[in-house]
Amino acid sequence: MMTPIERPREIMTPDQAAEYLQVNTETIYRYIRSGKLIASKLGRGYRITKPNLDALLWSTSTRPDIKLREFSDQEIAEFEDADRLTGKAKAIAEGLDRLDERILPD
């Protein structure tokens, strides 16, 4: 029997974060205590978001010349506006969606 491929969780415990990064759990706690890893303390335990783990990977990159770019809300809105389908392209995409719904019903 095939097992489904597990996707990384979006919110992880320190143990899950350690497994995701392939490090010891104590390393995760050390990063949290030092401020290198942002975590939320909920009750007695920590929760860490996957984007924070990914940011940690970028911040410890062996290639300091390559930076993770952050975009402002305005820049993101401009990207979305530029990417929005209009006119003929929108009509074609809507037609493909309707065709897809007929071929592959829920």
Number of C-alpha atoms within 10 A of each C-alpha: 3 4 5 6 6 6 6 11 13 12 16 19 17 21 16 17 22 18 14 14 15 9 12 13 16 12 13 24 17 12 14 17 12 10 10 16 20 19 23 11 10 8 7 5 10 16 19 22 17 16 12 16 23 12 15 16 13 15 15 10 12 9 9 10 7 9 10 10 5 8 9 8 9 9 11 12 12 12 11 11 10 9 9 10 13 10 7 9 11 12 12 13 13 12 12 12 12 12 12 11 11 10 9 8 7 5
